[in-house]
């Protein structure tokens, strides 16, 4: 690739602003250590976000839209297990057989 950016000017402006905001050098390649750190941080943030949604679902806004059955918050252990399963893309499910 010759390094020429062929994207639309509006997208390029937004990209440049985002890169400046998060201090990214678009000319520098990312090594494996930087990628691993970014992946771990993203996974941690995703897991915490999922955990928070599960624990706070009873008090989140737009209940009639997103929680029409008026379900309460999920228990700590189940929320953690579900968030970890979603984050790691595994099929760890809480079933009646596991609870016994």
C-alpha positions in Angstrom: 0.0 0.0 0.0 1.3 3.4 -0.9 0.1 5.1 2.3 -2.5 7.2 0.6 -5.8 7.4 2.5 -8.7 7.0 0.0 -11.6 7.4 2.6 -14.0 10.2 2.4 -12.9 13.6 3.9 -15.5 13.6 6.6 -14.4 10.1 7.8 -10.8 11.1 7.6 -11.5 14.2 9.8 -13.3 12.1 12.4 -10.5 9.5 12.3 -7.8 12.1 12.8 -9.7 13.7 15.7 -10.1 10.3 17.4 -6.5 9.3 16.9 -5.4 12.7 18.4 -7.8 12.2 21.3 -6.5 8.7 22.2 -2.9 9.5 21.2 -2.5 7.1 18.3 0.2 7.4 15.7 -1.3 6.2 12.4 2.1 5.8 10.8 3.4 3.4 13.4 2.6 -0.3 13.3 1.3 -2.1 16.4 3.5 -4.9 17.7 2.2 -8.0 19.4 2.6 -6.6 22.9 0.6 -3.5 22.1 -2.1 -5.7 20.5 -2.2 -8.1 23.5 -2.5 -5.2 25.9 -5.3 -3.5 23.8 -7.1 -6.8 23.6 -6.9 -7.5 27.3 -8.1 -3.9 28.2 -11.0 -4.2 25.7 -12.0 -7.6 27.1 -11.9 -6.3 30.7 -14.0 -3.2 29.8 -16.5 -5.5 27.9 -16.8 -7.8 30.8 -17.3 -5.0 33.3 -19.9 -3.4 31.1 -21.8 -6.7 30.7 -21.6 -7.4 34.4 -23.0 -3.9 35.2 -25.9 -4.4 32.8 -26.8 -7.7 34.3 -26.6 -6.4 37.9 -28.4 -3.1 37.2 -31.1 -4.3 34.8 -33.9 -3.6 37.3 -33.0 0.1 37.5 -31.9 0.9 34.0 -34.0 3.4 32.0 -36.5 2.3 29.3 -37.7 -0.6 31.3 -40.8 -1.1 29.2 -38.6 -1.4 26.1 -35.7 -3.4 27.3 -37.1 -5.3 30.3 -40.8 -5.8 29.6 -41.0 -8.7 32.0 -39.7 -6.5 34.8 -37.0 -9.0 35.7 -34.8 -8.2 38.7 -31.1 -8.0 38.9 -29.1 -11.2 38.3 -27.1 -12.6 41.3 -23.5 -11.7 41.6 -22.2 -15.1 40.7 -24.5 -15.6 37.7 -23.7 -12.1 36.4 -20.0 -12.8 36.6 -20.3 -16.2 35.0 -22.5 -14.8 32.2 -20.2 -11.8 31.6 -17.1 -14.1 31.5 -18.8 -16.4 29.1 -19.8 -13.6 26.7 -16.4 -12.0 26.9 -14.5 -15.3 26.2 -17.1 -16.5 23.7 -17.6 -19.7 25.6 -20.9 -21.5 26.3 -20.8 -21.5 30.1 -24.5 -21.6 30.9 -26.3 -21.7 34.2 -28.7 -24.6 34.1 -30.8 -26.4 36.7 -28.4 -29.3 36.6 -25.4 -27.1 37.5 -27.2 -25.5 40.4 -27.9 -28.9 42.2 
